[in-house]
Amino acid sequence: MATLKEKIGYGFGDMSSSMFWKIFSYYLPFFYSNIFGLSLADAGLLMLITRIWDAVSDPMMGVIADRTHTRWGKYRPFLLWIAAPFAIAGILLFTTPDLGPTGKLIWAYVTYILMMTVYTGINVPYGAMLGVMTDDSNTKTVFSSYRMFFAYGGSFIALGAWEPLCNWFKSMDCSSASSWQYAMICIASLCFVGFLLCFSMTREHVKSAPGESIGKDVRSLVRNSPWWILNGAALLSNFFNTVRGATAAYFFKDYIAANAFLDFGVFNLVLYAGLFLMVGEVCNMIGVALAVPLSMKFGKKPTYMLSLIALVVLSVLFFFLPNNGFGWWMMMLFQVLISICTGIISPLIWSMYADVADYAEQKDGTASTGLIFSSGSMAQKFGGAFAGWAVMALLGAFGYNTAENAVQTPEALNGLKYLMSFIPAAIAAVSVLVLFIYPLNSARMKAINAELKARRDSK
């Protein structure tokens, strides 16, 4: 029986990962183009090219984790081993060296690849732990919900603190580059502690079938049609989130009026990208809390699809909101609704990866849990990378000017609106079509879980 301590402990792991991931997804493009000094083209290409390594490192890490055997389990020890390298790599990523343009570009490539490699080294085993902490499909959704609730809580802390930290260090006579580095040192320290808490509070309970050979695991994976479909849905989900999140810093800097505020009658609250994103994280947490009851009533797939349809409608309507006091309130309302929907989706994806792993074990007799969950990490990073590249490429195509006090053209401003509305809507619409053919419904998973339980009990 899963304990509350284990559920909370499991949540601390993704709290740490998500604090970094949201900063990378939402602020790294802006950092590269407006602080570090890369061109939009170089920054976008960097994020795209470095994903080639992830295509190798993620499944490699999954294979390594599946074949790791320690007194702490298969996957859990990586939380202890890689917590410190994870924090250090994040600090290096947001460090601006005193080098020429070529040297800085090389530094950016090396530190970005290092960060994504370390992220893989801790996040793939962490995700795979879900498959060995319980053998019940519904309990996996509960664990996944705790994971995502804590993840969005960590994102809320990181996004809420990021700009104030940068501004505070800048007020202490630090340069813009140094202030971003010092802010990352603060966030990295919290991440390090979170991973240690996750390691100490969790346990692996399920003894899954050992992998017979790497070749058999890979063959099983290639033949696993639900895995292919879910990867497509997960990639598009991250694509949707990152396009909107990475655009927000540009959108609020150049499209929203400089004196934008939310009028509460007795006081006014300044409207800026960090506030917009923070509200999104809180509402993501509301969505996560809704994911369990909704999926238990309607099933994981129908809940996922209905959330996607809502994202299509809300994203299209976002385009037509005016840039005035009423429009600013409506933007926040739409951010609330969109974020609740994405919050519902997030735990379902990871719970469905655990279902795919069970399907593979039932079908082929091999539990390549780490390998399967590595694809979730890869989809997350590919989705984020393609989104980061797409945002940069489209900003360039729309004629966006990265100069500090540049006045943007009407075409560039309209492009920012498209990146917050019609483009995410199109991504969500494609996701609906992909998920429509996903075959692992509630009834099928109940039968698979019953068969696997009988097998394990007989050993």
C-alpha positions in Angstrom: 0.0 0.0 0.0 1.5 3.3 -1.1 2.0 5.7 1.8 1.4 9.5 1.9 5.1 10.0 2.6 6.1 8.2 -0.6 3.6 10.2 -2.7 5.0 13.4 -1.3 8.6 12.2 -1.7 7.9 11.3 -5.3 6.5 14.8 -5.8 9.8 16.4 -4.6 11.6 14.8 -7.5 9.6 16.5 -10.3 9.5 19.7 -8.2 13.3 19.8 -8.7 13.2 18.9 -12.4 10.4 21.3 -13.2 12.0 24.3 -11.5 14.8 23.9 -14.0 12.7 22.9 -16.9 10.4 25.8 -16.8 13.2 28.3 -16.5 14.9 26.6 -19.5 11.7 26.5 -21.5 10.4 30.0 -20.8 13.5 32.1 -20.1 16.5 30.5 -21.8 15.5 31.6 -25.3 15.2 35.2 -24.0 18.5 34.8 -22.1 20.4 33.6 -25.2 19.0 36.4 -27.4 18.8 39.3 -25.1 21.4 38.7 -22.3 24.0 36.1 -23.5 24.2 37.8 -27.0 23.4 35.0 -29.5 21.4 35.9 -32.6 17.9 34.5 -32.9 19.1 32.1 -35.6 22.1 30.8 -33.6 20.0 30.3 -30.5 17.2 28.5 -32.3 19.7 26.3 -34.2 21.5 25.4 -31.0 18.3 24.2 -29.4 17.4 22.1 -32.4 20.9 20.5 -33.1 21.5 19.5 -29.5 18.4 17.3 -29.6 20.3 14.8 -31.8 22.3 13.8 -28.8 19.1 13.3 -26.8 17.9 10.8 -29.4 20.9 8.6 -28.2 21.3 9.6 -24.5 17.7 9.1 -23.4 17.2 5.5 -24.5 20.8 4.7 -23.5 19.9 6.0 -20.0 16.8 3.9 -20.0 18.8 0.8 -20.8 21.3 1.5 -18.1 18.7 2.2 -15.5 16.8 -1.0 -16.4 20.0 -3.0 -15.7 21.1 -1.3 -12.5 20.8 -3.3 -9.3 21.7 -1.8 -5.9 20.4 -2.1 -2.4 18.3 1.0 -3.1 16.7 -0.5 -6.2 17.0 0.0 -10.0 16.1 3.7 -10.5 16.1 5.4 -7.1 19.9 5.6 -6.6 20.3 7.9 -9.6 18.5 10.6 -7.6 21.3 10.5 -5.0 24.2 10.2 -7.5 23.2 12.9 -10.0 21.6 15.6 -7.7 24.8 17.6 -7.4 25.9 17.4 -11.1 22.4 18.5 -12.0 22.6 21.7 -9.9 26.1 22.5 -11.2 25.2 22.1 -14.9 22.3 24.5 -14.5 24.5 27.2 -13.1 27.0 26.7 -15.9 24.2 27.0 -18.4 23.3 30.5 -17.2 26.9 31.6 -17.0 28.1 34.2 -19.5 31.8 33.8 -20.1 34.1 36.7 -21.2 34.7 35.3 -24.7 34.3 36.4 -28.2 31.3 35.5 -30.3 32.7 32.1 -31.4 33.9 31.2 -27.9 30.5 32.1 -26.4 28.7 30.0 -29.1 30.9 27.0 -28.2 30.3 27.6 -24.5 26.5 27.6 -25.1 26.6 24.3 -27.1 28.8 22.6 -24.5 26.8 23.7 -21.4 23.5 23.1 -23.1 24.4 19.5 -24.1 25.9 18.9 -20.6 22.7 20.2 -18.9 20.4 18.0 -21.1 22.6 15.0 -20.5 22.6 15.4 -16.7 18.8 16.1 -16.9 18.4 12.7 -18.7 20.6 11.0 -16.2 18.3 11.9 -13.3 14.9 12.3 -15.0 14.7 9.1 -16.9 15.2 6.9 -13.8 13.0 9.2 -11.8 10.1 8.7 -14.3 10.7 5.0 -14.5 10.3 4.7 -10.7 6.5 5.1 -11.3 6.4 1.7 -12.8 8.0 0.0 -9.7 6.4 1.9 -6.8 3.0 0.2 -7.4 1.4 -2.3 -9.7 -2.1 -0.7 -9.7 -3.0 1.5 -12.7 -5.2 3.9 -10.8 -2.6 4.3 -8.0 0.0 5.1 -10.7 -2.3 8.0 -11.7 -2.4 9.1 -8.1 1.4 9.0 -7.9 1.6 10.9 -11.2 -0.8 13.5 -9.9 1.4 14.1 -6.8 4.3 14.3 -9.2 2.7 16.9 -11.3 1.2 18.9 -8.4 4.6 19.3 -6.9 6.1 20.0 -10.3 3.8 22.9 -10.9 4.4 24.0 -7.3 8.1 24.1 -8.0 7.5 25.9 -11.3 5.4 28.5 -9.5 8.3 29.1 -7.0 10.9 29.3 -9.8 8.9 31.5 -12.2 7.7 33.7 -9.4 11.2 34.2 -8.0 13.1 34.4 -11.2 12.6 38.0 -12.4 12.6 39.4 -8.8 15.8 37.5 -8.1 17.4 38.8 -11.3 16.2 42.4 -10.5 17.4 42.2 -6.9 20.9 41.0 -7.9 21.0 43.7 -10.6 20.1 46.3 -7.9 23.2 45.2 -6.1 25.3 46.5 -8.9 25.6 43.2 -10.7 25.6 43.1 -14.5 22.5 41.6 -16.2 24.6 38.5 -17.1 25.8 38.0 -13.5 22.3 38.6 -12.0 20.9 35.7 -14.1 23.8 33.5 -13.0 23.2 34.3 -9.3 19.5 33.7 -9.7 20.2 30.3 -11.1 22.5 29.5 -8.1 19.5 30.1 -5.8 17.2 27.9 -7.9 19.8 25.1 -8.3 20.3 24.9 -4.5 16.6 24.2 -4.0 16.7 21.6 -6.7 19.6 19.7 -5.1 17.7 19.5 -1.8 14.5 18.4 -3.5 16.2 15.4 -5.2 17.7 14.3 -1.9 14.3 14.4 -0.2 12.8 12.4 -3.1 15.5 9.7 -2.6 15.1 9.5 1.1 11.3 9.4 1.2 10.5 6.8 -1.6 11.0 3.1 -2.1 10.7 0.6 -5.0 8.1 -2.1 -4.2 7.4 -4.0 -7.5 9.9 -6.6 -8.8 9.3 -6.3 -12.6 10.4 -8.9 -15.1 14.1 -8.4 -15.8 15.2 -7.5 -19.3 16.6 -10.5 -21.2 18.6 -8.5 -23.7 18.9 -5.0 -25.0 18.0 -6.3 -28.5 14.8 -7.9 -27.2 13.8 -4.7 -25.3 14.4 -2.6 -28.4 12.4 -5.0 -30.6 9.6 -4.9 -28.1 9.6 -1.1 -28.1 9.6 -0.8 -31.9 6.5 -3.1 -32.1 4.7 -1.3 -29.3 2.1 0.8 -31.1 0.7 2.5 -28.0 4.2 3.7 -27.2 4.5 5.4 -30.7 1.1 7.1 -30.3 1.8 8.3 -26.8 5.2 9.7 -27.8 3.5 11.7 -30.5 0.9 13.0 -28.0 3.5 13.8 -25.4 5.8 15.6 -27.8 2.9 17.8 -29.0 1.8 18.5 -25.4 5.3 19.9 -24.6 5.3 21.7 -27.9 2.1 23.5 -27.0 3.3 24.5 -23.5 6.7 25.7 -24.6 5.5 27.7 -27.6 3.2 29.7 -25.3 5.7 29.9 -22.4 8.7 30.9 -24.4 6.7 33.6 -26.2 5.4 35.1 -23.0 8.6 37.0 -22.2 8.6 38.6 -25.6 4.8 39.1 -25.7 4.7 41.0 -22.4 7.8 43.0 -23.2 6.7 44.2 -26.6 3.0 43.7 -27.2 1.4 44.4 -23.8 1.6 48.1 -22.8 4.5 49.0 -20.5 2.1 50.3 -17.8 -0.3 47.3 -18.0 -2.0 46.5 -14.7 -4.9 44.6 -13.1 -7.2 47.0 -11.4 -8.5 45.5 -8.0 -10.2 48.8 -7.1 -8.2 49.6 -3.9 -4.9 48.8 -5.6 -3.4 47.9 -9.0 -1.2 44.9 -9.7 1.5 45.2 -12.4 1.0 42.7 -15.2 4.2 41.1 -16.4 5.3 37.8 -17.9 6.3 36.3 -14.5 2.9 36.9 -13.0 1.2 35.5 -16.1 3.3 32.3 -15.9 2.9 32.0 -12.1 -0.9 32.1 -12.4 -0.5 29.4 -15.0 1.5 27.2 -12.6 -1.1 27.6 -9.8 -3.9 26.7 -12.2 -1.9 23.7 -13.5 -2.0 22.4 -9.9 -5.8 22.8 -9.9 -5.8 20.7 -13.2 -3.6 18.1 -11.6 -6.0 17.8 -8.7 -8.9 17.3 -11.1 -7.0 14.7 -13.2 -7.6 11.7 -10.8 -11.4 12.1 -10.3 -12.0 12.9 -13.9 -9.9 10.1 -15.3 -11.5 7.6 -12.9 -15.0 8.7 -14.0 -14.4 9.0 -17.7 -11.1 7.2 -18.4 -7.7 8.6 -19.1 -8.0 8.9 -22.9 -11.5 10.6 -22.9 -10.3 13.1 -20.2 -7.2 13.8 -22.2 -9.1 14.4 -25.5 -11.7 16.7 -23.9 -8.9 18.8 -22.4 -7.2 19.1 -25.8 -10.5 20.2 -27.5 -10.9 22.9 -24.8 -7.3 24.1 -25.5 -8.1 24.5 -29.2 -11.1 26.7 -28.5 -9.5 28.8 -25.8 -6.3 29.4 -27.8 -8.2 30.6 -30.8 -10.3 33.0 -28.7 -7.1 34.4 -27.1 -6.1 36.0 -30.4 -9.2 38.3 -30.2 -8.6 39.7 -26.7 -8.0 43.5 -26.8 -4.8 45.1 -25.4 -6.5 47.2 -22.7 -7.7 46.9 -19.1 -10.6 44.6 -19.9 -8.4 42.5 -22.3 -5.7 42.1 -19.6 -8.2 40.6 -17.2 -9.5 38.3 -20.0 -5.9 37.2 -20.8 -5.5 36.2 -17.2 -8.8 34.4 -17.2 -7.9 32.5 -20.4 -4.5 31.7 -18.8 -6.4 30.2 -15.9 -8.6 28.0 -18.1 -5.8 26.9 -20.4 -3.5 26.1 -17.5 -6.2 24.0 -15.8 -6.5 22.0 -19.0 -2.8 21.4 -19.4 -2.6 20.5 -15.7 -5.2 17.8 -16.3 -3.1 16.4 -19.2 0.3 16.3 -17.5 -0.2 13.5 -15.0 -2.2 11.5 -17.5 0.7 11.3 -19.9 3.1 9.8 -17.3 0.5 7.5 -16.0 -0.2 6.3 -19.5 3.6 5.6 -20.0 3.3 3.3 -17.0 0.4 1.6 -18.7 2.4 1.2 -21.9 5.2 -0.4 -19.8 2.7 -2.9 -18.4 1.4 -3.6 -21.9 4.9 -4.3 -23.1 5.5 -6.7 -20.1 2.2 -8.5 -20.7 2.8 -8.8 -24.4 6.5 -9.6 -24.7 7.4 -10.7 -21.1 10.1 -8.0 -20.8 9.7 -4.9 -18.5 11.8 -2.3 -20.3 10.3 0.3 -18.0 13.3 2.7 -18.0 13.6 2.5 -21.8 9.9 3.3 -22.2 10.0 6.2 -19.7 13.2 7.5 -21.4 10.9 8.2 -24.4 8.8 10.4 -22.2 11.9 12.4 -21.3 12.9 12.5 -24.9 9.5 13.7 -26.0 9.6 16.4 -23.4 13.0 17.6 -24.6 12.3 17.3 -28.3 9.0 19.1 -27.8 10.7 21.9 -25.9 13.6 22.0 -28.4 11.4 22.2 -31.5 9.2 24.7 -29.8 12.2 26.9 -28.8 13.6 26.7 -32.4 10.1 27.4 -33.9 9.6 30.4 -31.6 13.0 31.8 -32.6 12.5 31.1 -36.3 9.0 32.6 -36.4 10.1 35.7 -34.5 12.8 36.1 -37.1 10.3 35.6 -39.9 7.9 38.1 -38.3 10.8 40.7 -38.2 11.2 40.8 -34.4 14.1 43.1 -33.4 16.1 41.9 -30.4 17.7 45.3 -29.7 17.1 46.4 -26.1 14.8 49.4 -26.7 13.7 48.4 -30.2 10.2 49.4 -31.4 8.6 46.4 -33.0 6.8 46.5 -36.4 3.0 45.8 -36.6 4.0 42.5 -38.3 6.2 41.5 -35.4 3.5 42.3 -32.8 0.9 40.4 -34.8 3.4 37.5 -34.9 3.5 37.5 -31.1 -0.3 37.2 -31.0 -0.2 34.2 -33.4 2.4 32.5 -31.2 0.1 32.9 -28.2 -3.1 31.8 -30.0 -3.5 30.2 -33.4 -0.2 28.3 -33.5 -0.8 26.6 -30.1 -4.4 25.9 -31.2 -3.2 24.1 -34.3 -0.8 22.0 -32.1 -3.6 21.0 -29.8 -5.8 20.1 -32.8 -3.2 17.7 -34.2 -2.9 16.2 -30.7 -6.6 15.3 -30.7 -6.1 13.4 -34.0 -3.1 11.5 -32.6 -4.7 10.5 -29.4 -7.9 9.3 -31.1 -6.1 6.1 -32.1 -4.5 5.3 -28.7 -5.8 1.8 -27.9 -5.2 1.3 -24.1 -8.5 2.2 -22.6 -9.6 1.5 -19.0 -11.1 -2.0 -19.7 -8.0 -3.2 -21.5 -5.7 -1.9 -18.8 -7.8 -3.7 -16.1 -7.3 -7.0 -17.9 -3.6 -6.4 -18.4 -3.0 -5.5 -14.7 -4.9 -8.6 -13.6 -2.8 -10.9 -15.8 0.5 -9.3 -14.7 -0.5 -9.6 -11.0 -1.3 -13.3 -11.5 2.1 -13.8 -13.1 4.0 -12.0 -10.4 2.1 -13.8 -7.6 2.9 -17.2 -9.1 6.7 -16.6 -9.0 
